[in-house]
Amino acid sequence: MKYYNTQDWWKPLIHISKSDTIQRLRYPLLFTAIFSTIVVFVERRYLQISEDSFLKNLPIMHSILGFAISMLLVFRTNSAYDRWWEGRKLWGSLVNNCRNLAIKLNVMITDEGDREYLEKCIKLFPHELMMHMLKDSTRMALDDDNAKSYQSVLRSDHTPVEIVILLQTKIQQLYKQQKISGDQLIILNPEIQSLLDICGACERIKNTPIPYSYATFIKKFIVIYVLSLPFGFALTLQWLTIPVVTFVFYVLASLEVIAEEIEDPFGLDPNDLPMQTISENIATIVEAIFDERDFENAYNAEANKIV
């Protein structure tokens, strides 16, 4: 994820990043400019357009369709951002849940071996969840054409579930050994369950894209709309049609490209969620929580000596 100063106007204007839509759309923009040039040249050089030609009325159709396409793109970008923001909230909840679980276990568990085992499990879960989200098998889990081929992988290679099983098994073992009480077991169970709740919600975002028919319709609508613009504008704007049509295509296509990028926040694109950084922060927080208990024990021991 790229962090920036939201109050800075000039740097975003002059800086072109790897995720900038100009770079991603440079070839379609070039094609649009060439196509517009050909249409304008042919209409001005070879066609005799009369005053009652239907081409004269094309700008009216474009103005009507422009409102419709703007509404579609607004809904498209809002839906994509909702998915991105929901993913960010889920990983924010993961930070809180791992921290709460670590604090409770740090207070309840006194055996050093048990504490080290539980600490490693909690620290490992965010990293394995990140790796699980980056897998193609997670993205294609519900795909009609590929779901069957991924079933064996999904049954045997779901590391986040395995980590939660290890955590739950260890907690039950501590309860049977009477190292934690029944009340403490009741307190810990929701915290462990929340880890899989977050994993399931992330999977829902990952393997359920925007409906195919809706996504393809917008792309087709943009292409047909833009390619029809030069036929009407060439009569009024003449050679100015080329930059105007190219700019219109840039605006419309950029909105679609941005939506495509942020609708799947669990990836490696520049604007995707910083899962690696969040995972490392969780590991640092959990390690600090468990080390705090050691520091407290050492401090109390030294205090007792002084007394």
N, C-alpha and C positions, 0 to 999 in steps of 0.2 A: 504494500500500500504506500502511496506517495503522500507525504505530509507537506503542507504548504501554508503560506500566510494568506488567509482568506481575504484580508484587507489590501493585499497587493494587487494592483490592476495591471501594471506594466509588464512584469515578468511573465505572467501567463500569456500575454499578447505576443511577446517576441520569442518565447521559448517553445520549442517543438520537442515533445517527449516521445518515447517509444510507443506510447499508447495513443498519441495524437491521431485524430481521425483523418487528417490530411495525408499522413503517410499510409494509412491503411486503405484509403480511397483514391490514391494517386492514379492508378490505372483506369478505374471507372470514370474519374473526373476527366482524364485525358480523352477517353472514348466519347464522353458526352460533349466535350468541346469540339472534337473532330466531326461528330455527327451533326452538331448544330451548324458548324461551318459549311458542311455539304448542303444541308437543307437551305440555308440562307443563300448560298451561291446559286443553287438550282432555281429557287423561286425568283431571285432577282435577275438571273441571266436568261433563263429559258422559258419560264412560265409567265403567261399574261393573265394576271389575276384581276377579274372584274370586280366591280363594286358590290355585287350581290353574291359573291362567292361565299360558300359555307366557311371557308378559311377565315373570313373576316369576323365570324362569330365564335371562333375557337376560344379567344380570351374570356368570353362570358362563361363558357363551360369550365374553363380552368379555375375561374374564381369560385364557382360553386363547388367543384371537386376539391379545391384547396382547403375549404372549411372542413370537409369530411375527412381528408387525410390528416389534417392537424389534430382533429379529435381522436383519430385512431392512434397517432403517434404519442399523444399525451397519455392515453390509457396504457400504451405499450411501455413507455418509460416509467410511469408510476408503478406498474406491476413489477417491472424489473427491479426498481429501487426498493420496493417493499420486500422482495426476496433477499436483496442484499442486506437490508437493515435487520430483517428477522435473523439472518445468519449471524450478524454482529451481536445481536442481543443474546443469541444462544451461546456464543463463545464468551460473552460477558458473564452469563449465568454459570458457565463452566468454571470460570475463575473463582466466583463466589462459592460454588459448591465444593470445589476441591479445597479451598481455604477453610470452609466450615468443617468439612470432614477431617482435615488435618488437625484443626484445633481440638475437636472433640476427641479424636484418637490420642492426641498428644497428652491430653489431660487424663484419659481413662486408662491407657496402657502404660505399664511400668517396666515390663520386661524389655530389655534392649534388643534382643533378637526379633521379637514381635514388632517392635516399633520400626526397626530398619526394614523389615519385610513390607509393612503397610506403607511406609514412606515411599519405597520404590514403586509399589503398585500405583499410588496416587500420582506420582511424578510421571509415570509411563503412560497413563491413560490419555492425556491430551495429545502427546506425540503420536500415539497409535491411532487416535481418532483422526488426526490430520492426515496420516498416511492412508487411512481407510477412505477419507473423502477424496483423495487424489487418484484413487484407483478407477480404472475404466469399468471394472466389475460393479462398483457402486453406482456409477452413472447409468449403466445399462441394465440395472437389475430388473426394471419393469418394461424393458423394450420387448415388443412382440417377437422380433426376429432373433434376438440374441439372449433372451431370458433363460431359455432352456440350457444353453451351453454354459451359462454362468452358475447354474444351480449348485453344481458340485463344488465350485469355488466358494460360493456364499456359505455353504454348510461347514466348510472346513477352514476357512480363512477369514474369520471375523474376530480380529484381535481385540477390539474394544470389549466385545462380549466375554471373551476369555479372561480378560483382566478383571472384569466385574465378577465373574464366577470365582476367580481366585480370591478377590476381596471378600465376597460373601462367604466362601468356604472358610477363610481364615477367621472371620468374625464369629461364625457359628462354632468353630473350634475353640475360640477363646471363651465363648459362653459355656460350652460344655466343660471346659477346664475351670470354670468359675472365676476367670480372670476379669470378666465383665458381668454385670448383673442383667436381669431381664429388662429392667427399665432402660438401661444403657443400650441394650440390643434394640429396643423399640425406637430409641432416638437415632441410632445409626442407620437403620434400614431405609428410611426415606432419603437420606443423603446418598446412599449407594444407589438406590433406585433412580435418583435424579440424573445420574451419569448416563444411564441407558436412555432415559427420556430425552436428554439432549442429543444423544447419538441418533435416536430415531427421528427427531425433528430435523436434524441436519441431512439425514438420508432422504427424507421427504422432499426437501428442497433440491437436493442433488439429482435425484432420479425422476423428478416430475417437472419437465420443462414446460414452457409456454406451449399450448396446443399447436400442433404442427400446421393445421389448416389456417389458424389465425396468423402465425408467423409468415407462412408462405404468401398469404393474401396481401399482407402489408408490403412485402418485397415486390410482388408483381404490380401492386398499385403504384408504388413509387416509380418503378421503371417505366410503366406505360404512361403515367402522368408526365414525367420529365421528358420522355422521348416525343411526346405530342406537343410540348411547349414551343419548339422552334417553328412549327408549321403556322401557328397563329401569331407569334411575336415577330416573325421575320418581316411581316407586312408593315408593322408600326415601328419597331425598334431597329430594324435592319441589322447592321453589323453588331450593334450592342446586344443583340440576342445571344451571342456566343458567351460573353461573361455572365449575363443575367441567368441564363439557363444552367450554366455550370455552377453558379453560386446556389441556385435553388436546389439543385441535386445534392450539392455538398451539405446543405442544411438538413434536408430530409433524410439523406442516407446516414449522416452523422448521428442523428437521433436513434436510428435503428441500430447502428454499430455500437453505440454506447449501451443501449438496452441489452444487446446480445452479450456484451462483456460483463455487465454487473448482474445479470439474471442468475448466473452461476457464481456465487461468491467464493466457492471452495476450489480454487484453482491457482495457477501461477501467473496470471495476468497482473500487470502493474496495479490495477485498481481492485484486485481481489483482496479478501481479508488476510491480514498478516498472521496466519495460523502458527507459523514457526516462531514468531516473536512472542505470541501469546503463550504458546506451549513452554517456551524457555522461561517466561515470567512466572508461570504457574510452578514450574520446577524450582525456581529460586525461592518463591514464597513458601512452598511446602517445606523445603529444606531449612529455611530460616525458622519456621514454626517448630519443627522437631528439634532443631539445635537450641532453640530457646529453652526447652525443658532441661537440656544438659547444662546450659549456663545457669539456670535457676538452681539446679541441684548443687553445682559447684559453689555457687554463691552462698547457699544455705549451709553447706559444709564449712566453709570458711567463717561464716558468721557464728556457727556453733563453737568453733575452736576459740574464737575471740571471747565468747561468753564464758 
